[in-house]
Amino acid sequence: MQAQPAQAHASEQALVLLLPTDLYILAGCAAVVASILGVALLSEARLLAAFKPLSLMRLKLPGSVTHMISIMSMTVLFAISAIGAFGTHDPLNNLFSLTIWTIWWVGLVLAHGILGNLWHALNPWTGLYHMLLGYQSAPPPLKLPRACGHWIAVLVFLGFGAFEIADPAPDDPVRLTKFVLGYWLFTFVGMMLFGARIWLSRCEPFTILFRLIAAISPMRWLPRLRIGLPGWSIFSLSKPPVSLAVFCLILLGVGSFDGLKESFWWLAKIGVNPLMFPGKSAIFWPSVIGLLALNAGLVCVFAAVIYVGTRAANAALAPNDRVGFTTAFCWLSLSIIPIALGYHFAHFFIYFLVNGQNALLALSDPLTHGANYLGLTKTQVTTGFLKTKDSVQVVFFIQAAAVVASHVVSVLIAHGLTARLYQSKRATLISQIPLAIFMILYTFFGLWLLATPRGM
Amino acid sequence: MVTKPETKFTRRGVLKTLAAGTGAIVATSALPGLSGFAQAQSSAPIKIGFQVHRTGIGAAYGRWYNRTTVAAVKRINDMGGINGRPVELVAEDDGTDPKRGAEVIEKFATQHNCDIAFGTLFSHVVYGSAPRAGELKLPYFVVSEGHHVASGKLNRYTLQPGITDVKSQVQAMAPFISNNLGKKVTMIFPDFAFGHDHRDFFTAAIEAQGGQVVESIAIPPTETSFSKYFPRIPRETEVIYHVMVGPAVLTFVKELGEFFGPNSPEIFGFIDSLEAVDLNSPGLEFLDGTYFWEGNPRHAQADQSSHDAAYRAAVGVDDSGASLEDAQDVSTYSHMFGCWETLNVIKRGMETANYQGPADRQKLIEAVEAMSDMPLSDDHPQGAKRFNGKTHQTFGHQYISKVSDGKLVVEHTTSIEDGLYPDEVDYTTQSF
């Protein structure tokens, strides 16, 4: 008898399925359609003016302070690595696992979407690097070939995505400690060989990711505190190379597959009974292949969308006014970043609410000796908010709102970026039609992911 | 059979024991919390490897299995530990993954030097882990409900002394259903092994009661809309027996309620699919009046035993089966008692076997195999049990509750005999 009685208990998913999610999906898509129509009617000058930030006070953060913070960050990393290596093996009690996945991967990425680039100071490498090599360091011993572009970052980030999504035990404290310290060393050696600036800006995916996410935050701190519409600072970036454009797309691709892999639809595709999920080990390769295929597919679809848009817009333009496919592809890839952040939020929201409690308890008792340094009154993690229809509805609305809002911001950014490429409004609008359809369909996909039954 | 430990006194052995004892007393005196264990031959903790579903699909259950286990171990330690030694839990996450489960078992045996392994819920993880436990000769106490132990598919080292298996549960439901709800049953179940097992076991059990399954409706596992299947329910149906699982289970019951309106047949299901769901939540009114199997009644009943009250207090669960810290955080009350009771069986087994260390693992298994009746007590708050040493499986009472205003009210408690079935294996004939 293969009875697996608890195999697929009714979690918040069961309550989500009682909600009229079809209507919510329709409403979400309608909001994105409305934003597309609205922005089409808006003059480009007004749109670009809206993205001008409010300039506030001048701030100064000496390099020494940044490096000091970086050294502190590295010290904390090494200290909690000891907890990872020698502390409790329970990943939900171990401060290291919780710090890496809940505080850093989920929390800090989201914080960048609001507060701007914190990683510039918080990264655990630059402080030590400058301490060892000084500020006027000699040229690095090796030169990273130009052809490498950002491709190393693309590969490393896909590897990270595979570890998170397909590995059977990414939370295991001892294993995770090995991976994290190994990656720390890999990056530091890369910096020593090719120079900190080159390695971090072209090969280290998290530095790039945090910089891109920070670019769509309303805030920028240096050299002057400026606040504006989310995404305003994207307009101050230079045109990304193709490899960086692909990196932008895989940010969304990895996040999308992370959601898709749990759906009944995907599990049925790979021949897994969603009510009898066999464990991540059993689907390691389908997961890795699915991750790579979805990312490759997303890049191809996005390229096709841009190709059709530029071709249609260019048809009526003089040769000098035409915009090349590569130019449009690279610029418009930046408009995908808000969606990637919106998906990150929606996908991890419940995870963060639950494991955030574990993280807080672990911070209060890092050595699991029964301490309560933070004086917490609650001693147990609760998931009560996932067990009533009303609270699950609120959670769903918050997730759906993040998906829809991120698409609306993307629409605005895409239109602003396109308006800078084309001289005429007509060309701008024509070039945007395929991308607008893509955005609406992706909104549908994102909301469907939230509503569809999941089997793992 | 319990064998008495052989004791050989040699001069060197006595000196070693004295030295170890002195060291142990010095060590424990430095740890005030452990001073109560200082009288033991060795105060080194008994290490229980806790294979827990912390991540993966079993995580919601794992959280409550963890809470119950921690509470049970605290109680055991507060009472002086096992054989005078404190119990230490070594928790490892198996990711609710069979392959990972086997790795965790290996870690318990070879890295953490655990005395035993304990705690697994999901059947496929038990299947994946038990062979490794057998190879490593590590006693493996599962809390899984699966029939895998009693079916003879596992080994001498795997035991399930704290929770009844599904075969027994299903069989025990038939008399009540037949006598009180109706004899003509339509079964609705997911179309895979889990559903097929329910179909086969319940069909046989209800026929033995003079009842009849008038229709068996198998639903594809990926289905999320059920109304189209309901016209297949024969008019003569008196009871609908459903074992739907998965995220669509509430949709299923809701659509069933809408299909029949107020004139529905009796509806009976297993609480597994609604474990940890707050039935009092607005929007779940359609569950009212339906019956559920419960392993342990979620709501404290009018005749609640002092043992259930003490158990709830220790785990931190209120009279509605929810966390004392959050009235909406409903526990997996029907299942998690199994952790509590299994740990108490382990304690009793180790005490009977005078367990001192891994060399006594066989004696521990023999001591548990020799167990039989276990009365309702603080050690067994769910109810009395009867352990079958040959099949390594325990049998107990089951509860059939009716949802009334969002509360599960027990209508019937089955006898232990209702769930007994002929032995399918005799593990005691297998060598260690």
Boltz contact constraints between the chains, C-beta under 6 A:
constraints:
  - contact:
      token1: [A, 1]
      token2: [B, 147]
      max_distance: 6.0
  - contact:
      token1: [A, 1]
      token2: [B, 197]
      max_distance: 6.0
  - contact:
      token1: [A, 2]
      token2: [B, 193]
      max_distance: 6.0
  - contact:
      token1: [A, 3]
      token2: [B, 146]
      max_distance: 6.0
  - contact:
      token1: [A, 3]
      token2: [B, 166]
      max_distance: 6.0
  - contact:
      token1: [A, 3]
      token2: [B, 194]
      max_distance: 6.0
  - contact:
      token1: [A, 3]
      token2: [B, 197]
      max_distance: 6.0
  - contact:
      token1: [A, 4]
      token2: [B, 122]
      max_distance: 6.0
  - contact:
      token1: [A, 4]
      token2: [B, 123]
      max_distance: 6.0
  - contact:
      token1: [A, 4]
      token2: [B, 194]
      max_distance: 6.0
  - contact:
      token1: [A, 5]
      token2: [B, 145]
      max_distance: 6.0
  - contact:
      token1: [A, 5]
      token2: [B, 272]
      max_distance: 6.0
  - contact:
      token1: [A, 6]
      token2: [B, 61]
      max_distance: 6.0
  - contact:
      token1: [A, 6]
      token2: [B, 121]
      max_distance: 6.0
  - contact:
      token1: [A, 6]
      token2: [B, 272]
      max_distance: 6.0
  - contact:
      token1: [A, 8]
      token2: [B, 245]
      max_distance: 6.0
  - contact:
      token1: [A, 8]
      token2: [B, 246]
      max_distance: 6.0
  - contact:
      token1: [A, 9]
      token2: [B, 275]
      max_distance: 6.0
  - contact:
      token1: [A, 10]
      token2: [B, 249]
      max_distance: 6.0
  - contact:
      token1: [A, 10]
      token2: [B, 250]
      max_distance: 6.0
  - contact:
      token1: [A, 10]
      token2: [B, 273]
      max_distance: 6.0
  - contact:
      token1: [A, 10]
      token2: [B, 274]
      max_distance: 6.0
  - contact:
      token1: [A, 10]
      token2: [B, 277]
      max_distance: 6.0
  - contact:
      token1: [A, 11]
      token2: [B, 60]
      max_distance: 6.0
  - contact:
      token1: [A, 13]
      token2: [B, 247]
      max_distance: 6.0
  - contact:
      token1: [A, 14]
      token2: [B, 247]
      max_distance: 6.0
  - contact:
      token1: [A, 14]
      token2: [B, 249]
      max_distance: 6.0
  - contact:
      token1: [A, 14]
      token2: [B, 250]
      max_distance: 6.0
  - contact:
      token1: [A, 17]
      token2: [B, 247]
      max_distance: 6.0
  - contact:
      token1: [A, 17]
      token2: [B, 248]
      max_distance: 6.0
  - contact:
      token1: [A, 17]
      token2: [B, 251]
      max_distance: 6.0
  - contact:
      token1: [A, 18]
      token2: [B, 250]
      max_distance: 6.0
  - contact:
      token1: [A, 89]
      token2: [B, 92]
      max_distance: 6.0
  - contact:
      token1: [A, 90]
      token2: [B, 91]
      max_distance: 6.0
  - contact:
      token1: [A, 91]
      token2: [B, 54]
      max_distance: 6.0
  - contact:
      token1: [A, 91]
      token2: [B, 93]
      max_distance: 6.0
  - contact:
      token1: [A, 92]
      token2: [B, 54]
      max_distance: 6.0
  - contact:
      token1: [A, 168]
      token2: [B, 95]
      max_distance: 6.0
  - contact:
      token1: [A, 168]
      token2: [B, 97]
      max_distance: 6.0
  - contact:
      token1: [A, 168]
      token2: [B, 100]
      max_distance: 6.0
  - contact:
      token1: [A, 169]
      token2: [B, 95]
      max_distance: 6.0
  - contact:
      token1: [A, 169]
      token2: [B, 100]
      max_distance: 6.0
  - contact:
      token1: [A, 171]
      token2: [B, 55]
      max_distance: 6.0
  - contact:
      token1: [A, 264]
      token2: [B, 222]
      max_distance: 6.0
  - contact:
      token1: [A, 268]
      token2: [B, 222]
      max_distance: 6.0
  - contact:
      token1: [A, 273]
      token2: [B, 192]
      max_distance: 6.0
  - contact:
      token1: [A, 273]
      token2: [B, 221]
      max_distance: 6.0
  - contact:
      token1: [A, 275]
      token2: [B, 190]
      max_distance: 6.0
  - contact:
      token1: [A, 275]
      token2: [B, 221]
      max_distance: 6.0
  - contact:
      token1: [A, 275]
      token2: [B, 245]
      max_distance: 6.0
  - contact:
      token1: [A, 275]
      token2: [B, 246]
      max_distance: 6.0
  - contact:
      token1: [A, 277]
      token2: [B, 57]
      max_distance: 6.0
  - contact:
      token1: [A, 279]
      token2: [B, 97]
      max_distance: 6.0
  - contact:
      token1: [A, 279]
      token2: [B, 98]
      max_distance: 6.0
  - contact:
      token1: [A, 280]
      token2: [B, 97]
      max_distance: 6.0
  - contact:
      token1: [A, 281]
      token2: [B, 97]
      max_distance: 6.0
  - contact:
      token1: [A, 281]
      token2: [B, 99]
      max_distance: 6.0
  - contact:
      token1: [A, 378]
      token2: [B, 325]
      max_distance: 6.0
  - contact:
      token1: [A, 380]
      token2: [B, 323]
      max_distance: 6.0
  - contact:
      token1: [A, 380]
      token2: [B, 325]
      max_distance: 6.0
  - contact:
      token1: [A, 382]
      token2: [B, 323]
      max_distance: 6.0
  - contact:
      token1: [A, 382]
      token2: [B, 326]
      max_distance: 6.0
  - contact:
      token1: [A, 382]
      token2: [B, 329]
      max_distance: 6.0
  - contact:
      token1: [A, 383]
      token2: [B, 329]
      max_distance: 6.0
  - contact:
      token1: [A, 384]
      token2: [B, 326]
      max_distance: 6.0
  - contact:
      token1: [A, 384]
      token2: [B, 328]
      max_distance: 6.0
  - contact:
      token1: [A, 384]
      token2: [B, 329]
      max_distance: 6.0
  - contact:
      token1: [A, 387]
      token2: [B, 277]
      max_distance: 6.0
  - contact:
      token1: [A, 387]
      token2: [B, 278]
      max_distance: 6.0
  - contact:
      token1: [A, 387]
      token2: [B, 328]
      max_distance: 6.0
  - contact:
      token1: [A, 387]
      token2: [B, 330]
      max_distance: 6.0
  - contact:
      token1: [A, 388]
      token2: [B, 278]
      max_distance: 6.0
  - contact:
      token1: [A, 388]
      token2: [B, 281]
      max_distance: 6.0
  - contact:
      token1: [A, 388]
      token2: [B, 328]
      max_distance: 6.0
  - contact:
      token1: [A, 389]
      token2: [B, 281]
      max_distance: 6.0
  - contact:
      token1: [A, 389]
      token2: [B, 283]
      max_distance: 6.0
  - contact:
      token1: [A, 453]
      token2: [B, 224]
      max_distance: 6.0
  - contact:
      token1: [A, 453]
      token2: [B, 247]
      max_distance: 6.0
  - contact:
      token1: [A, 453]
      token2: [B, 248]
      max_distance: 6.0
  - contact:
      token1: [A, 456]
      token2: [B, 57]
      max_distance: 6.0
